[in-house]
Amino acid sequence: MRRLLVRLTVTSSVLAALLAAVIGLAIRAPWPLVLFRALLAFAIVALAGAGVGLILMRTALRRYYEQGRVTLDAPRVRDR
């Protein structure tokens, strides 16, 4: 799951950078501006993917620990 998320994040970041570069070249912007916009697009998408990854891993860990807690609580029998 983690590898898939990293792969999707990198792929979408590269695609965003390429799209920003193509748009910059289409409007005949200067090279430094095209490079800056492409790097900015890459960074924004990469940071968003990292944030989503943290949220998904937190959710997966919480479910894992809750599942363990349920199985530990189940066999208990109270003595009266």
TIMI-2910 file (N, C-alpha, C, CB; in pm, 1 decimal, decimal comma, always signed):
<rs>
+----------+----------+----------+----------+----------+----------+----------+----------+----------+----------+----------+----------+------+
!      n_x !      n_y !      n_z !     ca_x !     ca_y !     ca_z !      c_x !      c_y !      c_z !     cb_x !     cb_y !     cb_z ! resn !
+----------+----------+----------+----------+----------+----------+----------+----------+----------+----------+----------+----------+------+
!    +83,4 !   -119,0 !     +0,0 !     +0,0 !     +0,0 !     +0,0 !    +87,9 !   +125,5 !     +0,0 !    -94,9 !     -0,3 !   +121,9 !  Met !
!   +189,3 !   +124,2 !    +83,5 !   +277,7 !   +240,8 !    +93,7 !   +350,4 !   +264,8 !    -38,2 !   +379,7 !   +221,8 !   +207,8 !  Arg !
!   +399,8 !   +156,3 !    -98,8 !   +470,4 !   +170,5 !   -227,9 !   +378,1 !   +225,9 !   -335,7 !   +527,6 !    +34,9 !   -273,3 !  Arg !
!   +254,8 !   +177,5 !   -336,5 !   +157,7 !   +225,5 !   -435,3 !   +131,1 !   +374,1 !   -416,9 !    +26,2 !   +146,6 !   -424,8 !  Leu !
!   +116,5 !   +415,7 !   -293,2 !    +90,7 !   +557,1 !   -266,0 !   +208,8 !   +644,0 !   -307,0 !    +59,7 !   +577,9 !   -118,0 !  Leu !
!   +329,6 !   +598,2 !   -278,9 !   +448,6 !   +673,9 !   -319,0 !   +458,8 !   +680,8 !   -470,9 !   +576,1 !   +610,3 !   -259,9 !  Val !
!   +433,6 !   +568,9 !   -536,3 !   +440,4 !   +564,3 !   -682,5 !   +336,7 !   +657,3 !   -745,0 !   +419,3 !   +420,5 !   -732,7 !  Arg !
!   +214,3 !   +657,1 !   -692,6 !   +110,3 !   +745,9 !   -744,9 !   +144,2 !   +892,6 !   -719,6 !    -24,8 !   +712,0 !   -681,8 !  Leu !
!   +200,3 !   +921,2 !   -603,8 !   +236,9 !  +1059,2 !   -572,1 !   +346,2 !  +1109,7 !   -665,2 !   +282,9 !  +1070,2 !   -426,6 !  Thr !
!   +448,3 !  +1029,1 !   -685,8 !   +558,2 !  +1071,6 !   -773,8 !   +508,5 !  +1087,9 !   -916,9 !   +674,6 !   +969,9 !   -769,1 !  Val !
!   +428,4 !   +993,8 !   -962,4 !   +376,1 !  +1000,8 !  -1098,6 !   +289,6 !  +1125,3 !  -1119,0 !   +295,3 !   +874,9 !  -1130,6 !  Thr !
!   +200,1 !  +1150,2 !  -1024,6 !   +113,4 !  +1267,6 !  -1039,6 !   +192,7 !  +1397,8 !  -1025,4 !     +0,0 !  +1263,6 !   -935,8 !  Ser !
!   +297,2 !  +1397,8 !   -943,3 !   +381,8 !  +1517,4 !   -930,6 !   +455,2 !  +1547,1 !  -1060,7 !   +483,1 !  +1499,7 !   -816,5 !  Ser !
!   +508,9 !  +1444,5 !  -1121,8 !   +579,8 !  +1462,7 !  -1249,5 !   +482,4 !  +1509,1 !  -1357,2 !   +649,7 !  +1331,1 !  -1293,3 !  Val !
!   +363,0 !  +1450,9 !  -1360,5 !   +263,7 !  +1493,2 !  -1459,4 !   +222,0 !  +1639,0 !  -1437,2 !   +140,2 !  +1401,4 !  -1453,5 !  Leu !
!   +207,0 !  +1679,3 !  -1313,3 !   +172,0 !  +1819,1 !  -1284,6 !   +284,2 !  +1912,4 !  -1328,3 !   +142,7 !  +1838,3 !  -1134,1 !  Ala !
!   +408,8 !  +1873,0 !  -1303,9 !   +522,6 !  +1955,7 !  -1345,2 !   +529,4 !  +1965,7 !  -1497,8 !   +654,6 !  +1897,8 !  -1289,5 !  Ala !
!   +508,8 !  +1853,7 !  -1566,3 !   +510,2 !  +1855,8 !  -1713,1 !   +397,1 !  +1942,0 !  -1768,4 !   +499,2 !  +1713,2 !  -1768,8 !  Leu !
!   +280,4 !  +1931,0 !  -1709,9 !   +167,0 !  +2011,4 !  -1754,9 !   +194,1 !  +2160,2 !  -1734,2 !    +39,2 !  +1970,1 !  -1680,7 !  Leu !
!   +250,2 !  +2195,0 !  -1619,6 !   +283,8 !  +2335,3 !  -1593,9 !   +389,6 !  +2385,1 !  -1692,6 !   +333,9 !  +2353,0 !  -1449,1 !  Ala !
!   +486,8 !  +2299,6 !  -1724,0 !   +590,3 !  +2338,6 !  -1819,3 !   +532,3 !  +2356,3 !  -1959,9 !   +702,7 !  +2234,1 !  -1821,3 !  Ala !
!   +445,2 !  +2265,5 !  -1999,7 !   +384,5 !  +2275,1 !  -2133,2 !   +299,5 !  +2401,1 !  -2143,9 !   +298,6 !  +2150,2 !  -2163,4 !  Val !
!   +223,6 !  +2431,1 !  -2040,7 !   +142,7 !  +2552,8 !  -2042,6 !   +232,6 !  +2676,4 !  -2048,0 !    +50,5 !  +2558,6 !  -1918,6 !  Ile !
!   +340,4 !  +2674,3 !  -1970,4 !   +434,7 !  +2786,4 !  -1972,3 !   +498,7 !  +2804,7 !  -2108,4 !   +542,3 !  +2766,2 !  -1868,1 !  Gly !
!   +533,8 !  +2694,4 !  -2171,7 !   +592,6 !  +2703,3 !  -2305,3 !   +489,7 !  +2747,8 !  -2408,4 !   +652,2 !  +2568,9 !  -2346,1 !  Leu !
!   +363,5 !  +2708,2 !  -2390,0 !   +258,5 !  +2746,0 !  -2485,2 !   +231,7 !  +2896,7 !  -2482,2 !   +129,1 !  +2669,4 !  -2454,7 !  Ala !
!   +246,9 !  +2957,1 !  -2365,5 !   +225,0 !  +3101,8 !  -2358,4 !   +355,9 !  +3179,0 !  -2376,6 !   +160,2 !  +3139,1 !  -2224,3 !  Ile !
!   +461,3 !  +3108,9 !  -2411,1 !   +593,5 !  +3165,7 !  -2440,0 !   +649,6 !  +3245,4 !  -2322,2 !   +585,8 !  +3255,0 !  -2562,8 !  Arg !
!   +640,6 !  +3182,7 !  -2205,4 !   +697,3 !  +3244,5 !  -2085,0 !   +848,6 !  +3222,8 !  -2085,7 !   +632,7 !  +3184,9 !  -1954,6 !  Ala !
!   +921,7 !  +3304,8 !  -2016,5 !  +1067,7 !  +3285,9 !  -2009,6 !  +1102,7 !  +3155,9 !  -1935,8 !  +1134,7 !  +3406,9 !  -1938,7 !  Pro !
!  +1219,4 !  +3099,8 !  -1970,7 !  +1261,5 !  +2971,5 !  -1914,7 !  +1266,1 !  +2969,0 !  -1762,5 !  +1395,8 !  +2935,8 !  -1968,1 !  Trp !
!  +1318,9 !  +3070,7 !  -1696,4 !  +1320,0 !  +3064,5 !  -1548,9 !  +1179,7 !  +3056,2 !  -1489,0 !  +1391,4 !  +3186,4 !  -1492,5 !  Pro !
!  +1085,8 !  +3126,6 !  -1549,6 !   +948,4 !  +3122,2 !  -1500,1 !   +885,8 !  +2984,9 !  -1524,0 !   +863,9 !  +3231,2 !  -1567,5 !  Leu !
!   +912,4 !  +2925,8 !  -1640,2 !   +861,6 !  +2792,0 !  -1670,9 !   +917,8 !  +2691,7 !  -1570,6 !   +898,5 !  +2750,6 !  -1816,1 !  Val !
!  +1047,4 !  +2699,8 !  -1544,0 !  +1111,2 !  +2608,6 !  -1448,6 !  +1055,2 !  +2628,3 !  -1307,9 !  +1263,4 !  +2629,6 !  -1448,0 !  Leu !
!  +1038,3 !  +2753,5 !  -1267,0 !   +984,1 !  +2781,5 !  -1134,2 !   +843,3 !  +2726,2 !  -1118,5 !   +984,1 !  +2931,4 !  -1107,7 !  Phe !
!   +759,2 !  +2749,1 !  -1218,6 !   +621,0 !  +2699,1 !  -1211,7 !   +616,5 !  +2546,4 !  -1209,8 !   +539,4 !  +2751,8 !  -1330,5 !  Arg !
!   +702,3 !  +2483,5 !  -1288,3 !   +705,5 !  +2336,8 !  -1290,8 !   +750,6 !  +2281,1 !  -1156,0 !   +799,0 !  +2286,6 !  -1402,8 !  Ala !
!   +854,0 !  +2340,5 !  -1097,5 !   +900,7 !  +2294,6 !   -966,3 !   +796,5 !  +2321,4 !   -858,2 !  +1033,0 !  +2363,3 !   -929,6 !  Leu !
!   +728,9 !  +2432,2 !   -867,3 !   +624,3 !  +2463,8 !   -770,3 !   +508,2 !  +2364,5 !   -780,8 !   +573,5 !  +2607,4 !   -791,4 !  Leu !
!   +467,3 !  +2332,5 !   -902,2 !   +360,2 !  +2234,5 !   -921,6 !   +402,1 !  +2097,8 !   -867,6 !   +323,0 !  +2223,8 !  -1071,1 !  Ala !
!   +526,9 !  +2058,7 !   -894,5 !   +578,0 !  +1931,2 !   -843,8 !   +573,8 !  +1929,4 !   -691,0 !   +722,2 !  +1906,3 !   -894,0 !  Phe !
!   +620,1 !  +2036,6 !   -629,1 !   +626,9 !  +2042,0 !   -482,5 !   +487,7 !  +2040,7 !   -419,9 !   +702,8 !  +2167,2 !   -437,4 !  Ala !
!   +394,6 !  +2113,4 !   -476,4 !   +259,3 !  +2118,0 !   -420,0 !   +193,9 !  +1981,3 !   -424,8 !   +173,1 !  +2219,9 !   -495,0 !  Ile !
!   +203,3 !  +1913,8 !   -538,4 !   +140,6 !  +1782,1 !   -551,1 !   +212,2 !  +1679,5 !   -463,6 !   +141,0 !  +1736,1 !   -698,2 !  Val !
!   +343,5 !  +1688,4 !   -454,1 !   +418,6 !  +1594,9 !   -369,1 !   +382,4 !  +1613,8 !   -221,9 !   +570,4 !  +1613,9 !   -389,1 !  Ala !
!   +370,6 !  +1737,8 !   -177,4 !   +332,2 !  +1762,6 !    -38,3 !   +189,2 !  +1718,0 !     -9,7 !   +347,5 !  +1910,4 !     -5,4 !  Leu !
!   +100,7 !  +1738,4 !   -104,4 !    -36,8 !  +1691,8 !    -86,5 !    -40,5 !  +1538,8 !    -78,3 !   -126,7 !  +1741,9 !   -202,2 !  Ala !
!    +37,0 !  +1471,8 !   -162,2 !    +43,7 !  +1326,0 !   -156,8 !   +103,0 !  +1276,1 !    -26,5 !   +124,6 !  +1273,5 !   -272,5 !  Gly !
!   +203,3 !  +1345,0 !    +24,7 !   +261,6 !  +1306,8 !   +153,4 !   +160,4 !  +1323,0 !   +265,9 !   +386,8 !  +1390,5 !   +182,6 !  Ala !
!    +82,8 !  +1429,5 !   +261,5 !    -21,5 !  +1450,4 !   +362,1 !   -127,6 !  +1343,0 !   +358,6 !    -85,8 !  +1584,7 !   +343,1 !  Gly !
!   -170,4 !  +1307,6 !   +239,3 !   -268,9 !  +1200,0 !   +224,0 !   -210,5 !  +1068,2 !   +273,9 !   -313,4 !  +1186,8 !    +76,1 !  Val !
!    -82,8 !  +1044,4 !   +245,5 !    -17,4 !   +922,2 !   +292,3 !    -14,1 !   +914,3 !   +444,0 !   +123,8 !   +914,1 !   +237,4 !  Gly !
!    +14,9 !  +1026,5 !   +509,6 !    +14,8 !  +1027,1 !   +656,1 !   -123,7 !   +997,0 !   +712,3 !    +63,8 !  +1162,0 !   +708,3 !  Leu !
!   -225,4 !  +1054,0 !   +651,1 !   -361,8 !  +1030,5 !   +697,9 !   -401,0 !   +884,2 !   +678,2 !   -460,7 !  +1122,6 !   +624,2 !  Ile !
!   -366,9 !   +827,5 !   +562,0 !   -401,4 !   +687,6 !   +536,7 !   -326,2 !   +592,8 !   +629,5 !   -372,0 !   +651,8 !   +391,7 !  Leu !
!   -199,1 !   +618,6 !   +655,6 !   -122,6 !   +532,0 !   +744,7 !   -174,9 !   +542,3 !   +888,3 !    +27,0 !   +568,4 !   +739,5 !  Met !
!   -213,4 !   +661,5 !   +929,5 !   -270,1 !   +678,4 !  +1063,6 !   -399,8 !   +600,2 !  +1076,7 !   -294,7 !   +827,3 !  +1094,0 !  Arg !
!   -483,2 !   +606,5 !   +974,1 !   -609,2 !   +532,8 !   +975,8 !   -584,9 !   +382,6 !   +978,0 !   -694,4 !   +570,4 !   +854,9 !  Thr !
!   -488,8 !   +336,0 !   +900,0 !   -458,4 !   +192,5 !   +896,5 !   -404,7 !   +145,3 !  +1030,8 !   -356,9 !   +161,3 !   +785,2 !  Ala !
!   -317,5 !   +222,9 !  +1093,1 !   -265,0 !   +184,8 !  +1224,3 !   -374,6 !   +184,3 !  +1329,9 !   -152,7 !   +279,5 !  +1266,2 !  Leu !
!   -462,6 !   +282,2 !  +1324,4 !   -572,0 !   +285,8 !  +1421,8 !   -661,3 !   +163,1 !  +1407,6 !   -655,2 !   +414,0 !  +1404,6 !  Arg !
!   -694,7 !   +127,3 !  +1284,6 !   -776,5 !     +7,1 !  +1262,3 !   -704,9 !   -118,5 !  +1309,6 !   -812,4 !     -6,5 !  +1114,0 !  Arg !
!   -574,4 !   -124,4 !  +1286,5 !   -496,4 !   -241,2 !  +1329,0 !   -498,9 !   -255,5 !  +1480,9 !   -350,9 !   -230,2 !  +1279,1 !  Tyr !
!   -476,5 !   -145,0 !  +1551,7 !   -475,1 !   -151,8 !  +1697,4 !   -614,3 !   -173,3 !  +1755,7 !   -415,0 !    -25,4 !  +1754,4 !  Tyr !
!   -717,5 !   -118,3 !  +1693,2 !   -853,7 !   -143,8 !  +1739,4 !   -891,7 !   -289,1 !  +1719,1 !   -952,6 !    -53,5 !  +1666,8 !  Glu !
!   -848,4 !   -349,1 !  +1610,3 !   -876,6 !   -489,9 !  +1585,3 !   -808,2 !   -576,1 !  +1690,5 !   -830,6 !   -530,6 !  +1443,9 !  Gln !
!   -686,0 !   -541,9 !  +1727,0 !   -615,3 !   -616,6 !  +1830,5 !   -681,6 !   -602,6 !  +1965,8 !   -471,9 !   -570,8 !  +1839,3 !  Gly !
!   -732,7 !   -484,3 !  +1995,1 !   -800,1 !   -461,2 !  +2123,2 !   -929,0 !   -541,4 !  +2131,4 !   -829,6 !   -311,6 !  +2142,6 !  Arg !
!  -1003,5 !   -551,9 !  +2021,9 !  -1128,9 !   -626,8 !  +2020,7 !  -1101,6 !   -774,8 !  +2043,4 !  -1204,2 !   -605,6 !  +1887,6 !  Val !
!   -998,9 !   -828,8 !  +1980,9 !   -970,6 !   -971,5 !  +1998,0 !   -918,9 !  -1001,1 !  +2137,6 !   -869,4 !  -1018,7 !  +1894,0 !  Thr !
!   -851,0 !   -905,9 !  +2201,1 !   -804,4 !   -927,5 !  +2338,1 !   -918,4 !   -916,5 !  +2438,5 !   -694,9 !   -827,4 !  +2373,0 !  Leu !
!  -1015,4 !   -833,0 !  +2412,7 !  -1127,7 !   -815,3 !  +2503,9 !  -1230,0 !   -927,4 !  +2493,7 !  -1194,6 !   -683,5 !  +2477,3 !  Asp !
!  -1238,8 !   -993,4 !  +2383,3 !  -1344,2 !  -1091,4 !  +2359,7 !  -1339,8 !  -1211,1 !  +2455,0 !  -1335,6 !  -1140,3 !  +2218,9 !  Ala !
!  -1226,5 !  -1275,1 !  +2481,9 !  -1230,3 !  -1397,9 !  +2562,9 !  -1248,8 !  -1376,6 !  +2712,8 !  -1105,0 !  -1473,8 !  +2541,6 !  Pro !
!  -1253,0 !  -1256,2 !  +2761,1 !  -1265,4 !  -1231,3 !  +2902,9 !  -1403,8 !  -1271,3 !  +2954,8 !  -1238,2 !  -1084,9 !  +2932,3 !  Arg !
!  -1404,6 !  -1333,8 !  +3069,8 !  -1530,7 !  -1371,5 !  +3134,4 !  -1523,7 !  -1320,5 !  +3277,7 !  -1555,3 !  -1528,3 !  +3129,5 !  Val !
!  -1627,8 !  -1252,2 !  +3321,5 !  -1628,5 !  -1197,5 !  +3456,3 !  -1676,0 !  -1304,6 !  +3555,6 !  -1719,1 !  -1071,6 !  +3463,5 !  Arg !
!  -1607,3 !  -1308,6 !  +3667,9 !  -1647,9 !  -1401,0 !  +3775,0 !  -1737,2 !  -1327,8 !  +3873,5 !  -1524,0 !  -1460,7 !  +3847,9 !  Asp !
!  -1850,6 !  -1390,8 !  +3905,0 !  -1941,7 !  -1329,9 !  +4002,0 !  -1975,7 !  -1428,6 !  +4108,3 !  -2068,5 !  -1279,1 !  +3935,1 !  Arg !
+----------+----------+----------+----------+----------+----------+----------+----------+----------+----------+----------+----------+------+
</rs>
